[in-house]
Amino acid sequence: MSTPKAAKVMPLSGFPEYLPAERLAEQYVLDVIRRTFELHGFASIETRAVEPIERLVGSGEDADKEIYGVHRLAARSDERGGSDAELGLHFDLTVPFARYVVENAGKLAFPFRRYQIQKVWRGERPQEGRYREFTQADIDIVDAGELSPHFEAEVPLVVAEIFRQLPIGDFRIQVNNRKIPEGFYLGIGLTDVVGTLRIVDKLDKIGPDKVAALLVEAGATPEQAKQCLALAGIRTEDLSFVEQVRALGVQHPTLDEGLAALAAVIGTGLDLAPGTLVADLRIARGLDYYTGTVYETQLVGHESYGSVCSGGRYDSLATDGRTTYPGVGISIGVSRLLGLVIGRWGLTATRSTPTVVLVALTDEDGRGDALRTASALRARGIATEVAPRADRFGKQIRYADRRGIPYVWFPGAAGASDEVKDIRSGDQVAVDAATWAPPAEDLTPGLVRPP
Amino acid sequence: MSTPKAAKVMPLSGFPEYLPAERLAEQYVLDVIRRTFELHGFASIETRAVEPIERLVGSGEDADKEIYGVHRLAARSDERGGSDAELGLHFDLTVPFARYVVENAGKLAFPFRRYQIQKVWRGERPQEGRYREFTQADIDIVDAGELSPHFEAEVPLVVAEIFRQLPIGDFRIQVNNRKIPEGFYLGIGLTDVVGTLRIVDKLDKIGPDKVAALLVEAGATPEQAKQCLALAGIRTEDLSFVEQVRALGVQHPTLDEGLAALAAVIGTGLDLAPGTLVADLRIARGLDYYTGTVYETQLVGHESYGSVCSGGRYDSLATDGRTTYPGVGISIGVSRLLGLVIGRWGLTATRSTPTVVLVALTDEDGRGDALRTASALRARGIATEVAPRADRFGKQIRYADRRGIPYVWFPGAAGASDEVKDIRSGDQVAVDAATWAPPAEDLTPGLVRPP
């Protein structure tokens, strides 16, 4: 293999990589996500990394995201644009999932509950929490024809169950229903719903005065602009948002539908997981993608970092011309979340290896016995390595210490029993490889946050 | 979101995707691999999907593999070749690992044991077992300066432990040491070692007569060609290969080194896992990459399918100009293995979802209680969903049956206790969500092979 030149061995901006202890922290988080998704009956799928570019362009919530094209170097000059479709890397997991559903509709059982944890790629300018390669963890429930509305309460509660298992502090899942602003705007006589949403969506960035000015510039009366801002200001942890909207005196059947749907979602949240869901009538998300409930998630005290988990309901995730597939889904921005938790807060794993026990060597002739001790421990689920060299014990202990391996195992001399040392406390006890086990909290690496 | 046109919704040759039950079978295999790697103290890393093309071209064991280039669509005309390095998708996990080691050498503890399970991409012509996107599972042990030879016996035994947990029948890990043919060829006066290896490597494809003819054409005497073929024919499950080589009467210090090293590896295998490793002096692998021990793995009875796990020792995985990093590694071709096991044999999972229990609904008003029952079961690790609709029970049972969900839970009428039905046997018993658990074999999906 050719020698990598030092000049080329450097990080690529937007393509983060973790050191082993950080990767163990990431795996901890990914394992919590996967386990919880599976406990809720979501089945894993993985889709290929590439889609035909014509399917990617103009599709999805983030249709303006920059796409990476993919081409065979060997085909560059002569074959390109030939028999192979032009391919690009997927920029989310929803567009490939929609294609997968249509492609396999005859073989899937609907409603279909799937999760998907994969890398996605976007050629945008990298910054904290925004990468060119990143991991998303999505769940969606999709049905053929009709989708029961109770699923709209179910998916954010799955995410809440995950977030409560992680050391990320308090969080709020903000829920809205696109029909509320839509019906409200129509009810006050603003017919350009998308245009109005687009302006109100800037509220966090430019403030209410500038939003009002833009609305008036777009044709609204000052009173209509005031009403739009009043609606966007409503935010309740209980069902009182309904009365607050009613108090604005606007009537429209679409508004009624939206309020009833949002009340059902928030009501289920109050019943099953109080304090988790917040009705926030300012949340809009993707302007022509979602058709009902929408979600955004913020960590309390870190609101300016942006949403770490978003999603919503789409009446038509996909269609094959005969059948339409409505769905509801939510996507955890894993890399985005970890950019905060690992990147900024410094969260890491309690050690840099899965190893619990290092079996020390008295001399190189003892390696066979040491390997048998290691096998006996592994057979009972205890991750074990044998010392790489029969150095003096101090050096072997240092090998364990550098990696955070908590236990060093010393083979007994002729007739004597083996001993194991907890190198953190220095405690050393006589043990048998057939029966000894570490405390449960030492069995796999945990998470630690620096003081 | 735009509607996917039917014409574009089709599989891409070389980019296989699994249905949910097949994916569960893949997850089962990946989980066995990961768990075993971790029990042996290998730490996970993940590297970015892309490397600078100049690092990919001409690097790695499979330097002739077709590379996929990656480009930002938006940058196509104006920026290409500008500030961004030209990037390509990695075609193996060794080239990125070598770069990662050099890039992070100051932060890693050596010897460094890492595993890496990721997708890789090659633009080759797809065929059974060969894909354009596929998953590899690699372990490597890399040290700074010197690498102890005992690691060369360790890595194939980890793979053997994995393969013994999978329903893939008998397998043989064939081991050779590149120094044996090298020393042997030099010992009989053939100085073009690489050229000779290249010809002998064709033995399986073209047979001994044609190999002999090619060797003579390349300048060997008929007697030298005969000796080369005699060496390549040696294959033993014990240490007798040493005597068989000695009986050929060739002397060379490099041959002695190779025989001693291979005897150490095979000896450790005989000691710890008899019947797993085979000394096979025909195995060559990558012609200018490995420098000592090399491995290939075949499933017994499926030898023509090719190697499903290969690797070896490299004296210089990477270097930063000051320090050289020797390593030894082995790579399981997960997609290749599953192409046989899932694709050809039809192995799949016992169900198409992780769900163990479907909680049935008497009416929609019972959903809140059903969700609480589901929560109680999940809290004890039992994957549970609630029926999507309060259909008649027959239809709810069919929902479970279509997905292979083994148990349906019926809420008790006022005062009566809940009941759970094993829908395979029809057995139905009174139960409590706080205490009931399924048999361990039903808790997670298992593997089934069609009769």
Interface residues (C-beta under 8 A of the other chain):
Chain A: M1 S2 T3 P4 A6 K8 V9 M10 P11 L12 F15 P16 E17 Y18 L19 P20 R23 L24 Q27 E38 L39 H40 G41 F42 A43 S44 I45 E46 T47 R48 A49 V50 P52 I53 E54 R55 G58 S59 G60 E61 E66 I67 Y68 G69 V70 H71 R72 L73 A74 A75 R76 A85 L87 G88 L89 T94 V95 A98 R99 Y100 V102 E103 N104 K107 L108 A109 P111 R113 R114 K119 W121 G123 E133 D143 S148 H150 F151 T268 D271 L272 D288 Y289 Y314 S316 L317 A318 T319 D320 G321 S352 T353 P354 T355 R367 G368 L371 R372 S375 R378 G381 I382 A383 T384 E385 P388 R389 Y399 R402 R403
Chain B: M1 S2 T3 P4 A6 K8 V9 M10 P11 L12 F15 P16 E17 Y18 L19 P20 R23 L24 Q27 E38 L39 H40 G41 F42 A43 S44 I45 E46 T47 R48 A49 V50 P52 I53 E54 R55 G58 S59 G60 E61 E66 I67 Y68 G69 V70 H71 R72 L73 A74 A75 R76 A85 L87 G88 L89 T94 V95 A98 R99 Y100 V102 E103 N104 K107 L108 A109 P111 R113 R114 K119 W121 G123 E133 D143 S148 H150 F151 T268 D271 L272 D288 Y289 Y314 S316 L317 A318 T319 D320 G321 S352 T353 P354 T355 R367 G368 L371 R372 S375 R378 G381 I382 A383 T384 E385 P388 R389 Y399 R402 R403
